[in-house]
Amino acid sequence: MDDGRPIFLQIAELLENSILDGSLVEDTQVPSTNELAAFHRINPATAAKGVNQLVDDGTLYKKRGIGMFVAPGARERLRGRRREEFARQYVQPLLAEARKLGIDPTELKKMIDTWEERR
């Protein structure tokens, strides 16, 4: 649990990934900050900061006295946000490099299809 990014962001991403892969579904309770802290051997305040970030962005919601739960629609919102990030981080640079090399979109798609077939 250390890829150079703040630990609270890594905790938030772990929970997001569990929502995206279906491990945590809508209205399901997520692990408590104390459980997250014990499991990852981090300070509970750090775990709480990651969880609260997800509350702030509407991915999780609080049930007073019970805990945190996955918000309705969270998976689709996360998927949309991650797709936008993917396009910005990978697709835009790919297209820019293809343009520099004179690769048109049809040829680029063929290249991608060929690589996919090799998997």
Backbone as JSON Lines, residues from 0, in Angstrom:
{"i":0,"aa":"M","n":[0.84,-1.18,0.0],"ca":[0.0,0.0,0.0],"c":[0.87,1.24,0.0]}
{"i":1,"aa":"D","n":[1.73,1.34,-1.03],"ca":[2.51,2.56,-1.15],"c":[3.02,2.68,-2.56]}
{"i":2,"aa":"D","n":[2.3,3.42,-3.35],"ca":[2.72,3.63,-4.73],"c":[3.12,5.08,-4.95]}
{"i":3,"aa":"G","n":[3.45,5.77,-3.86],"ca":[3.88,7.16,-3.96],"c":[2.76,8.17,-3.78]}
{"i":4,"aa":"R","n":[1.51,7.7,-3.91],"ca":[0.37,8.61,-3.71],"c":[-0.02,8.57,-2.23]}
{"i":5,"aa":"P","n":[-0.69,9.6,-1.75],"ca":[-1.14,9.59,-0.36],"c":[-1.99,8.34,-0.07]}
{"i":6,"aa":"I","n":[-1.81,7.79,1.12],"ca":[-2.49,6.55,1.48],"c":[-4.0,6.71,1.47]}
{"i":7,"aa":"F","n":[-4.52,7.88,1.87],"ca":[-5.97,8.05,1.88],"c":[-6.54,7.94,0.47]}
{"i":8,"aa":"L","n":[-5.78,8.4,-0.55],"ca":[-6.23,8.25,-1.94],"c":[-6.21,6.79,-2.37]}
{"i":9,"aa":"Q","n":[-5.23,6.04,-1.88],"ca":[-5.16,4.62,-2.2],"c":[-6.34,3.86,-1.57]}
{"i":10,"aa":"I","n":[-6.72,4.25,-0.35],"ca":[-7.87,3.64,0.31],"c":[-9.15,3.94,-0.49]}
{"i":11,"aa":"A","n":[-9.31,5.19,-0.89],"ca":[-10.48,5.57,-1.68],"c":[-10.52,4.78,-2.98]}
{"i":12,"aa":"E","n":[-9.38,4.63,-3.63],"ca":[-9.33,3.89,-4.89],"c":[-9.64,2.4,-4.69]}
{"i":13,"aa":"L","n":[-9.16,1.83,-3.59],"ca":[-9.48,0.42,-3.3],"c":[-10.99,0.22,-3.17]}
{"i":14,"aa":"L","n":[-11.64,1.13,-2.47],"ca":[-13.09,1.03,-2.33],"c":[-13.78,1.25,-3.68]}
{"i":15,"aa":"E","n":[-13.3,2.22,-4.45],"ca":[-13.86,2.45,-5.78],"c":[-13.73,1.2,-6.64]}
{"i":16,"aa":"N","n":[-12.56,0.56,-6.59],"ca":[-12.34,-0.64,-7.39],"c":[-13.28,-1.76,-6.98]}
{"i":17,"aa":"S","n":[-13.56,-1.87,-5.69],"ca":[-14.5,-2.89,-5.22],"c":[-15.92,-2.6,-5.71]}
{"i":18,"aa":"I","n":[-16.25,-1.34,-5.82],"ca":[-17.57,-0.95,-6.36],"c":[-17.61,-1.26,-7.86]}
{"i":19,"aa":"L","n":[-16.54,-0.92,-8.57],"ca":[-16.49,-1.15,-10.0],"c":[-16.52,-2.63,-10.36]}
{"i":20,"aa":"D","n":[-15.84,-3.46,-9.57],"ca":[-15.82,-4.89,-9.9],"c":[-17.01,-5.66,-9.34]}
{"i":21,"aa":"G","n":[-17.91,-4.94,-8.65],"ca":[-19.12,-5.57,-8.16],"c":[-19.01,-6.21,-6.8]}
{"i":22,"aa":"S","n":[-17.84,-6.13,-6.17],"ca":[-17.68,-6.68,-4.81],"c":[-18.54,-5.93,-3.8]}
{"i":23,"aa":"L","n":[-18.66,-4.63,-4.02],"ca":[-19.52,-3.79,-3.19],"c":[-20.62,-3.23,-4.08]}
{"i":24,"aa":"V","n":[-21.85,-3.61,-3.82],"ca":[-22.97,-3.16,-4.65],"c":[-23.73,-2.04,-3.93]}
{"i":25,"aa":"E","n":[-24.63,-1.4,-4.67],"ca":[-25.41,-0.29,-4.12],"c":[-26.09,-0.69,-2.81]}
{"i":26,"aa":"D","n":[-26.07,0.23,-1.88],"ca":[-26.69,0.07,-0.57],"c":[-26.04,-1.01,0.3]}
{"i":27,"aa":"T","n":[-24.84,-1.45,-0.08],"ca":[-24.07,-2.39,0.73],"c":[-23.16,-1.61,1.66]}
{"i":28,"aa":"Q","n":[-23.05,-2.08,2.89],"ca":[-22.18,-1.42,3.85],"c":[-20.72,-1.69,3.49]}
{"i":29,"aa":"V","n":[-19.9,-0.66,3.58],"ca":[-18.46,-0.8,3.32],"c":[-17.75,-1.02,4.65]}
{"i":30,"aa":"P","n":[-16.53,-1.56,4.61],"ca":[-15.79,-1.74,5.87],"c":[-15.65,-0.41,6.61]}
{"i":31,"aa":"S","n":[-15.67,-0.51,7.91],"ca":[-15.52,0.69,8.74],"c":[-14.09,1.22,8.63]}
{"i":32,"aa":"T","n":[-13.92,2.47,9.03],"ca":[-12.57,3.05,9.0],"c":[-11.64,2.27,9.92]}
{"i":33,"aa":"N","n":[-12.14,1.79,11.04],"ca":[-11.29,0.99,11.94],"c":[-10.91,-0.34,11.29]}
{"i":34,"aa":"E","n":[-11.84,-0.97,10.57],"ca":[-11.52,-2.22,9.88],"c":[-10.48,-1.97,8.78]}
{"i":35,"aa":"L","n":[-10.68,-0.91,8.02],"ca":[-9.72,-0.57,6.97],"c":[-8.35,-0.28,7.57]}
{"i":36,"aa":"A","n":[-8.34,0.47,8.65],"ca":[-7.07,0.83,9.31],"c":[-6.34,-0.41,9.82]}
{"i":37,"aa":"A","n":[-7.08,-1.32,10.47],"ca":[-6.46,-2.53,11.0],"c":[-5.94,-3.41,9.88]}
{"i":38,"aa":"F","n":[-6.75,-3.59,8.85],"ca":[-6.36,-4.46,7.73],"c":[-5.12,-3.94,7.01]}
{"i":39,"aa":"H","n":[-5.07,-2.65,6.76],"ca":[-3.96,-2.06,6.01],"c":[-2.86,-1.51,6.9]}
{"i":40,"aa":"R","n":[-3.06,-1.64,8.22],"ca":[-2.07,-1.18,9.21],"c":[-1.73,0.3,9.01]}
{"i":41,"aa":"I","n":[-2.8,1.08,9.01],"ca":[-2.66,2.53,8.88],"c":[-3.44,3.21,9.99]}
{"i":42,"aa":"N","n":[-3.26,4.5,10.1],"ca":[-3.98,5.29,11.1],"c":[-5.46,5.36,10.72]}
{"i":43,"aa":"P","n":[-6.37,5.17,11.69],"ca":[-7.8,5.28,11.38],"c":[-8.2,6.63,10.77]}
{"i":44,"aa":"A","n":[-7.5,7.7,11.16],"ca":[-7.8,9.01,10.58],"c":[-7.49,9.05,9.09]}
{"i":45,"aa":"T","n":[-6.46,8.32,8.69],"ca":[-6.1,8.24,7.27],"c":[-7.17,7.48,6.5]}
{"i":46,"aa":"A","n":[-7.61,6.37,7.06],"ca":[-8.68,5.59,6.43],"c":[-9.95,6.44,6.34]}
{"i":47,"aa":"A","n":[-10.26,7.17,7.4],"ca":[-11.45,8.02,7.43],"c":[-11.37,9.1,6.35]}
{"i":48,"aa":"K","n":[-10.19,9.63,6.12],"ca":[-10.03,10.67,5.1],"c":[-10.36,10.1,3.71]}
{"i":49,"aa":"G","n":[-9.93,8.87,3.44],"ca":[-10.25,8.23,2.16],"c":[-11.73,7.97,2.01]}
{"i":50,"aa":"V","n":[-12.36,7.46,3.08],"ca":[-13.79,7.17,3.07],"c":[-14.58,8.48,2.92]}
{"i":51,"aa":"N","n":[-14.19,9.49,3.66],"ca":[-14.91,10.78,3.59],"c":[-14.8,11.44,2.23]}
{"i":52,"aa":"Q","n":[-13.7,11.21,1.54],"ca":[-13.59,11.73,0.17],"c":[-14.67,11.11,-0.71]}
{"i":53,"aa":"L","n":[-14.93,9.81,-0.51],"ca":[-15.97,9.14,-1.29],"c":[-17.37,9.59,-0.88]}
{"i":54,"aa":"V","n":[-17.52,9.97,0.38],"ca":[-18.81,10.54,0.82],"c":[-19.0,11.9,0.15]}
{"i":55,"aa":"D","n":[-17.94,12.69,0.16],"ca":[-18.01,14.04,-0.43],"c":[-18.35,14.01,-1.92]}
{"i":56,"aa":"D","n":[-17.86,12.99,-2.63],"ca":[-18.15,12.96,-4.07],"c":[-19.4,12.14,-4.41]}
{"i":57,"aa":"G","n":[-20.12,11.68,-3.38],"ca":[-21.39,11.02,-3.6],"c":[-21.31,9.53,-3.88]}
{"i":58,"aa":"T","n":[-20.13,8.94,-3.73],"ca":[-19.96,7.5,-3.96],"c":[-20.49,6.7,-2.79]}
{"i":59,"aa":"L","n":[-20.29,7.22,-1.59],"ca":[-20.78,6.58,-0.37],"c":[-21.74,7.53,0.34]}
{"i":60,"aa":"Y","n":[-22.58,6.95,1.19],"ca":[-23.41,7.78,2.05],"c":[-23.39,7.19,3.46]}
{"i":61,"aa":"K","n":[-23.66,8.08,4.43],"ca":[-23.63,7.7,5.85],"c":[-25.02,7.35,6.34]}
{"i":62,"aa":"K","n":[-25.09,6.29,7.12],"ca":[-26.29,6.01,7.91],"c":[-25.86,6.23,9.35]}
{"i":63,"aa":"R","n":[-26.38,7.27,9.93],"ca":[-25.95,7.68,11.27],"c":[-26.03,6.51,12.25]}
{"i":64,"aa":"G","n":[-24.9,6.27,12.91],"ca":[-24.83,5.23,13.92],"c":[-24.69,3.82,13.37]}
{"i":65,"aa":"I","n":[-24.7,3.68,12.05],"ca":[-24.59,2.35,11.45],"c":[-23.31,2.21,10.65]}
{"i":66,"aa":"G","n":[-23.04,3.17,9.76],"ca":[-21.83,3.11,8.95],"c":[-21.99,3.75,7.6]}
{"i":67,"aa":"M","n":[-21.09,3.4,6.7],"ca":[-21.07,3.94,5.34],"c":[-21.58,2.88,4.38]}
{"i":68,"aa":"F","n":[-22.28,3.36,3.34],"ca":[-22.88,2.46,2.37],"c":[-22.61,2.99,0.96]}
{"i":69,"aa":"V","n":[-22.65,2.07,0.0],"ca":[-22.47,2.45,-1.41],"c":[-23.73,3.17,-1.89]}
{"i":70,"aa":"A","n":[-23.55,4.33,-2.45],"ca":[-24.67,5.15,-2.91],"c":[-25.29,4.56,-4.18]}
{"i":71,"aa":"P","n":[-26.59,4.72,-4.33],"ca":[-27.24,4.31,-5.59],"c":[-26.6,5.04,-6.78]}
{"i":72,"aa":"G","n":[-26.33,4.3,-7.83],"ca":[-25.73,4.87,-9.03],"c":[-24.23,5.07,-8.96]}
{"i":73,"aa":"A","n":[-23.61,4.69,-7.84],"ca":[-22.18,4.93,-7.66],"c":[-21.33,4.23,-8.72]}
{"i":74,"aa":"R","n":[-21.67,3.0,-9.03],"ca":[-20.87,2.23,-9.99],"c":[-20.85,2.92,-11.35]}
{"i":75,"aa":"E","n":[-22.01,3.34,-11.83],"ca":[-22.07,3.99,-13.14],"c":[-21.36,5.34,-13.13]}
{"i":76,"aa":"R","n":[-21.49,6.09,-12.04],"ca":[-20.78,7.37,-11.95],"c":[-19.27,7.15,-11.96]}
{"i":77,"aa":"L","n":[-18.81,6.16,-11.19],"ca":[-17.38,5.85,-11.16],"c":[-16.9,5.41,-12.53]}
{"i":78,"aa":"R","n":[-17.67,4.54,-13.16],"ca":[-17.3,4.05,-14.49],"c":[-17.17,5.22,-15.47]}
{"i":79,"aa":"G","n":[-18.12,6.14,-15.44],"ca":[-18.06,7.3,-16.32],"c":[-16.84,8.16,-16.05]}
{"i":80,"aa":"R","n":[-16.57,8.41,-14.77],"ca":[-15.41,9.24,-14.41],"c":[-14.11,8.55,-14.82]}
{"i":81,"aa":"R","n":[-14.01,7.25,-14.57],"ca":[-12.79,6.52,-14.91],"c":[-12.6,6.45,-16.43]}
{"i":82,"aa":"R","n":[-13.69,6.36,-17.18],"ca":[-13.57,6.34,-18.64],"c":[-13.03,7.68,-19.14]}
{"i":83,"aa":"E","n":[-13.51,8.77,-18.55],"ca":[-12.99,10.09,-18.93],"c":[-11.51,10.2,-18.61]}
{"i":84,"aa":"E","n":[-11.12,9.7,-17.42],"ca":[-9.7,9.72,-17.03],"c":[-8.88,8.86,-17.99]}
{"i":85,"aa":"F","n":[-9.41,7.7,-18.37],"ca":[-8.73,6.81,-19.3],"c":[-8.49,7.5,-20.64]}
{"i":86,"aa":"A","n":[-9.52,8.16,-21.14],"ca":[-9.4,8.86,-22.42],"c":[-8.34,9.96,-22.33]}
{"i":87,"aa":"R","n":[-8.37,10.71,-21.25],"ca":[-7.42,11.81,-21.09],"c":[-5.99,11.27,-20.94]}
{"i":88,"aa":"Q","n":[-5.82,10.21,-20.16],"ca":[-4.49,9.7,-19.86],"c":[-3.9,8.83,-20.96]}
{"i":89,"aa":"Y","n":[-4.74,8.08,-21.68],"ca":[-4.22,7.12,-22.65],"c":[-4.64,7.39,-24.1]}
{"i":90,"aa":"V","n":[-5.9,7.68,-24.32],"ca":[-6.38,7.81,-25.7],"c":[-5.88,9.09,-26.35]}
{"i":91,"aa":"Q","n":[-5.96,10.22,-25.66],"ca":[-5.5,11.47,-26.26],"c":[-4.01,11.4,-26.64]}
{"i":92,"aa":"P","n":[-3.13,10.91,-25.75],"ca":[-1.72,10.81,-26.16],"c":[-1.52,9.8,-27.31]}
{"i":93,"aa":"L","n":[-2.28,8.72,-27.31],"ca":[-2.18,7.73,-28.39],"c":[-2.54,8.37,-29.73]}
{"i":94,"aa":"L","n":[-3.64,9.11,-29.75],"ca":[-4.07,9.77,-30.99],"c":[-3.05,10.82,-31.44]}
{"i":95,"aa":"A","n":[-2.51,11.55,-30.49],"ca":[-1.51,12.57,-30.83],"c":[-0.27,11.93,-31.44]}
{"i":96,"aa":"E","n":[0.19,10.84,-30.87],"ca":[1.37,10.15,-31.41],"c":[1.06,9.53,-32.78]}
{"i":97,"aa":"A","n":[-0.14,8.97,-32.93],"ca":[-0.54,8.4,-34.22],"c":[-0.53,9.48,-35.3]}
{"i":98,"aa":"R","n":[-1.05,10.66,-34.97],"ca":[-1.05,11.77,-35.94],"c":[0.39,12.12,-36.36]}
{"i":99,"aa":"K","n":[1.29,12.17,-35.38],"ca":[2.69,12.49,-35.68],"c":[3.29,11.48,-36.65]}
{"i":100,"aa":"L","n":[2.87,10.22,-36.5],"ca":[3.43,9.14,-37.32],"c":[2.66,8.93,-38.62]}
{"i":101,"aa":"G","n":[1.62,9.72,-38.84],"ca":[0.83,9.59,-40.05],"c":[-0.09,8.38,-40.06]}
{"i":102,"aa":"I","n":[-0.46,7.92,-38.88],"ca":[-1.37,6.78,-38.77],"c":[-2.79,7.33,-38.69]}
{"i":103,"aa":"D","n":[-3.62,6.95,-39.67],"ca":[-5.0,7.44,-39.64],"c":[-5.84,6.57,-38.7]}
{"i":104,"aa":"P","n":[-7.02,7.06,-38.32],"ca":[-7.85,6.32,-37.36],"c":[-8.19,4.89,-37.78]}
{"i":105,"aa":"T","n":[-8.39,4.66,-39.07],"ca":[-8.71,3.31,-39.53],"c":[-7.53,2.37,-39.3]}
{"i":106,"aa":"E","n":[-6.35,2.84,-39.63],"ca":[-5.15,2.03,-39.44],"c":[-4.89,1.8,-37.94]}
{"i":107,"aa":"L","n":[-5.11,2.81,-37.15],"ca":[-4.93,2.69,-35.7],"c":[-5.88,1.64,-35.13]}
{"i":108,"aa":"K","n":[-7.13,1.66,-35.57],"ca":[-8.09,0.66,-35.11],"c":[-7.64,-0.74,-35.5]}
{"i":109,"aa":"K","n":[-7.12,-0.9,-36.73],"ca":[-6.62,-2.21,-37.16],"c":[-5.47,-2.66,-36.27]}
{"i":110,"aa":"M","n":[-4.6,-1.72,-35.93],"ca":[-3.47,-2.05,-35.05],"c":[-3.97,-2.53,-33.69]}
{"i":111,"aa":"I","n":[-4.95,-1.83,-33.14],"ca":[-5.51,-2.21,-31.84],"c":[-6.17,-3.59,-31.93]}
{"i":112,"aa":"D","n":[-6.94,-3.81,-33.0],"ca":[-7.6,-5.11,-33.17],"c":[-6.57,-6.23,-33.27]}
{"i":113,"aa":"T","n":[-5.47,-5.98,-33.99],"ca":[-4.42,-7.0,-34.13],"c":[-3.81,-7.33,-32.77]}
{"i":114,"aa":"W","n":[-3.53,-6.3,-31.99],"ca":[-2.95,-6.54,-30.66],"c":[-3.94,-7.27,-29.77]}
{"i":115,"aa":"E","n":[-5.2,-6.95,-29.88],"ca":[-6.23,-7.61,-29.07],"c":[-6.32,-9.09,-29.43]}
{"i":116,"aa":"E","n":[-6.2,-9.41,-30.73],"ca":[-6.26,-10.8,-31.18],"c":[-5.11,-11.61,-30.64]}
{"i":117,"aa":"R","n":[-3.96,-10.98,-30.42],"ca":[-2.76,-11.67,-29.92],"c":[-2.88,-12.09,-28.46]}
{"i":118,"aa":"R","n":[-3.81,-11.43,-27.73],"ca":[-3.94,-11.73,-26.31],"c":[-4.43,-13.1,-26.14]}
